[in-house]
Amino acid sequence: MKQLEELKQRMETQRPSDWESLPDISLYMDQVIGYMPRQLIQYGEEERLTSAMVNNYIKDGLLPRAEGKRYGKTHLAYLTAICALKQVISVKDAGLLASDHADGQTGEMYGRFLKQLDLALRDTAGRLDTDCTEEDLPGLALSLALQSYADRLACQRVIDLIRQNQSAAPDKSKKGRKEPKHE
């Protein structure tokens, strides 16, 4: 099926810009909003990033404040991770996963995020049968949906464990967490 072949090809090849390929110059909010759709595979009328969303992420401590009115690589890296992860988990949980692995080095966190995204996209692309017929589509969609359900269930439990570990070790707690560090 041609549409599945195109999806599979995009899932195998289309990736967000890596750290070194993110713009070296700071961007204004409207430039950030215009840049972000290139970062992730999208179909149809999915929720687009808005300036209100960016401001809320900053207010909630998921994203560092703009430098003046300009946003840099760190902002784009965090926004890419948050925009991908919020499709399956809450924005707060997406922020937790991004910040919990940042260790003060946004470029390293972003590299790990890209590696995991690549593995997930390749795995799912490998499960797409491009030779299936129209009659096979409901079964394929059901299989993909149930795998998503199982993955989300496991993810939520792991996030719960992360939160439990943070509350059990007050010195490592993210309560009152500082904003992600700039590089």
N, C-alpha and C positions, 0 to 999 in steps of 0.2 A: 504494500500500500504506500503510495507516494508520500502522503502526509506523515506517515510514521517514519519513513526513510529520512525525511527532512528533519523531523524531531530528533531522531537518533543521531544524525550527523551533527546537529547543533549541540546536543548533549555531549558528544564526544570531543567537540572542538571549541565551542564558544566558552570563553572564560573571562572573568574580570581581569582588569589590568593588574599586573603584579606590582609590588612596592616600588620598584625602580621605574616602572612605566607610568605611575600616577603623575599628574601634573606637578612640576617643580615650583610653579608659581602659585600663589594663593588666589583663591577664587571668591567672588562675591556669591551671595546666596542664590541668585537666579542662575548663575553659572553652575553651581553645585547641583541644583535641581535639574538643569539641562544635561549634566554629565552623568548622573546616576543611572538613567535607563540603559546605558550601554554596559553597565557593570553586570547585569544579571539577565538570564534568558527570560523573556516575557512573551506571553500570548494574550491577545484580547485586551479587555479593559480592566486589568489588574490595578490595584490601588497604587497610585503614584505617590512618590515622596513629595511632601509639601513643606514650605517654610515653617508652618505651624508645627509639623511633626519634628523637624530639626530643632526648633526652639524647645519643644517638650522634652526631647532627648537630652538636651543641654540642662534644662531645669531639673530633670530627674537624675542627673549625674552620669548618664550613659555615654555622654559625649563631652569633650572639653569645650569650654567657651571659645567663641571665635576670637581671633586676634584682630581687634578692631572690628571690622565687618568682613573679615577675610577668613577663609577656611583653607586648610592645607591638606597634606597627605594623610595625616593622622585622622582628620575628620572624614575623609573619603574612605579610608580603610574601615573605620568603625561603622560608618553608614552602610557600606557594602555588606558587612557582616550582619548588622542589625536588620537590614532590608531582606536578606536571605532567610535569616533565622526566624523572623517574626511571621513568616508564612506558616510555621508549624508550632512555635512556642510563643509565649507572651513576650512582649518587648522587654520587660524587666528581666526575664530569664535569658533572653538574647544578650542583654547587657551584662548579665552575670557571667555568661560563658565567655564573652569577649574579654571582659576585664579580668576574670579569674586566671586567664592564660596570658595576659599581657606582660606581666612581670616588668613593667616599666618600659618595655621595648615594643612599641606598636608594630614596627616592621616585622619582628619575629612572630608576634601574635597573628598578624595578617598572613604571613607565609604559612603558618600552621592551618589557618582557616582555609586558605586557597588549596592546600594539599588535601584536606578532608573533603572540601567541596568537589575537587576533581575526582577523588575516589568514589564519592556518592553518585555523581553524574555518570561516570563510566559504568558503575555497577547497574544503575537503572537502565542506561542505554543498552547494556548487554542483555537485559531481560525483555527488550522490545522485539517482538517478532514482526519484522517488516513484511513477511509473507502472509500474515493473517488476513482473513477476509472480513467483510463488514459484520458478518455473523459472529466472528471471534472477538470483536471489540468489547462487548460487555464483559466477557470473561477476563480479558486483559485488564480492563479498567478495574474490575473487582479485585484481581490479584494485586495490582499496584496500590489500590486503596487499602487493602488489608495489610500489606507490607508497611504502608505509611502508619496505619493504626498501631501495629506492633512496635515499630520504631519509636513512635511518639510516646507510647506507654512506657517503654524502657527509658527513654530520654527523661520523662517527667520524674521517674523514680530516681534516676541518677542525679538530677537537679535537686530533688529533695534531700538526697544524701549529702550533696555539696553544702546545702544550707545547714543541715544538721551538724556537719563537721565544722562549719564556720561558727556556729553558735556555741559549740562545745569548746572551741579554742578562741576565747575572747581576744587574744592578742593578734589573731589572724582574721578576725571578723571584718567583714566589709561594711559594718555599720559605720555611718559617718565617713564612708569611703571617699577618698580624695578623687578628684577627676582624673581620667586617664592622662598619663604624662605625654607631653609632646616630644617628638624626636627632632 
